[in-house]
Amino acid sequence: MAVVAFSKPKSLGLRLLELVVFYFLIGGVALLLEKRAGQIADQNWEFYAITAALFITFAFPGFVYRYLLKHRD
């Protein structure tokens, strides 16, 4: 899902920035859903560490498909 098309490959910093932006975007959507369902529970740093690890884990199949599998052109 790209907003801007790049003619050259993206740098590692830009990819990490995308990962952080999407993490907070998905977290914002989850916060809105939790707010609509009722009271928002307090979270400590452990919650954010676990959700970040899960976010990276669930993103890994997309990374494998995009960069590690050979595609026929």
Helices and strands as residue ranges (DSSP letters): H 12-37, H 45-63, I 64-68
